[in-house]
Amino acid sequence: MATLAMEESVSEWRSAGLARDWQDAAWENGERVPGNDPALWRKDEFGAWIYRLDYGHRRSEFGWEIVEPLSSDRQVLRPMQWQNYIDQVAARTQSRVSAMGLRNGRQLL
């Protein structure tokens, strides 16, 4: 599992580390959206926009993390918008971040 290093505050975290090939493998499992450059823009499994260059950036609306499988099979790595990642891991809320037009917004389930 990736280690996390705390930066300036509790709300700012930086991923310290999955190898670039793992990032690439996860990115390939993101949803391609017609009309958008798939090398830069995709959606996670909840429909939230993610931006390729914002991996590990939790100050970005489009930042993303990697949901890691229990095995070492890179084909099942999934990219997930960072707020959805936190919700998924912590299972604290009953909401998801999803696209609302060209922006992301939180929706109650």
C-alpha positions in Angstrom: 0.0 0.0 0.0 1.3 3.5 -0.7 2.6 5.5 2.2 1.2 8.9 2.8 3.3 11.8 4.0 1.6 14.8 5.7 2.5 18.2 4.4 1.3 21.5 5.6 -1.9 20.4 7.4 -4.1 17.4 8.1 -6.1 18.1 4.9 -3.0 18.2 2.7 -1.5 14.8 1.9 1.0 13.8 -0.8 1.3 10.2 -2.1 4.8 9.1 -1.5 4.8 6.4 -3.8 3.6 3.9 -6.2 5.9 3.5 -9.1 5.1 5.3 -12.4 4.2 2.0 -14.1 1.5 1.4 -11.4 0.2 4.9 -12.0 0.0 4.2 -15.8 -1.7 0.9 -15.2 -4.4 2.5 -13.0 -4.9 5.4 -15.4 -5.7 2.9 -18.2 -8.5 1.6 -16.1 -10.2 5.1 -15.8 -13.2 5.8 -17.9 -12.4 7.5 -21.3 -14.8 10.4 -22.1 -15.4 11.1 -25.8 -14.3 14.6 -26.8 -11.6 14.7 -24.0 -7.9 13.8 -24.4 -7.7 10.4 -22.7 -4.0 11.0 -21.9 -5.0 13.9 -19.6 -8.7 13.5 -18.6 -10.7 10.6 -17.4 -13.5 9.8 -14.9 -13.3 7.5 -11.9 -15.8 4.7 -11.3 -18.1 7.2 -9.5 -18.1 9.5 -12.5 -15.8 12.2 -11.1 -13.3 14.0 -13.4 -9.6 13.2 -12.8 -6.6 14.9 -14.4 -3.5 12.7 -15.2 -1.0 15.2 -13.9 -2.8 15.7 -10.6 -2.0 12.2 -9.2 -1.6 12.6 -5.4 -2.6 16.3 -5.4 -5.3 16.7 -2.8 -5.5 20.4 -3.3 -6.8 19.8 -6.8 -10.5 19.2 -7.5 -9.3 16.7 -10.1 -6.5 15.0 -8.1 -6.6 11.3 -7.8 -5.3 8.3 -5.9 -4.9 4.6 -6.8 -7.2 2.0 -5.2 -4.9 -0.9 -4.7 -6.0 -4.5 -5.0 -5.1 -7.1 -2.4 -3.0 -8.9 -5.0 -0.1 -7.5 -7.1 -2.2 -7.7 -10.3 -1.7 -4.3 -12.0 -4.7 -4.8 -14.3 -7.1 -4.3 -11.4 -5.6 -1.0 -10.2 -8.3 1.7 -10.3 -7.8 5.5 -10.4 -10.2 7.4 -8.0 -10.8 11.1 -7.4 -9.1 11.8 -4.1 -12.2 12.6 -2.2 -13.9 9.5 -3.4 -10.7 7.6 -2.4 -10.9 8.9 1.2 -14.6 8.1 1.4 -14.0 4.6 0.0 -11.1 3.9 2.4 -12.6 5.5 5.5 -16.3 4.6 4.7 -17.3 7.6 6.7 -19.8 9.3 4.5 -22.8 8.5 2.4 -21.9 10.7 -0.5 -19.7 10.6 -3.7 -18.0 13.2 -5.8 -19.3 13.1 -9.3 -19.2 15.3 -12.4 -21.8 18.1 -12.5 -21.2 19.4 -16.0 -17.6 20.4 -16.3 -17.1 20.6 -12.5 -17.1 18.1 -9.7 -19.6 18.2 -6.8 -20.6 16.1 -3.8 -23.9 14.2 -4.1 -25.7 12.5 -1.2 -26.5 8.8 -2.0 
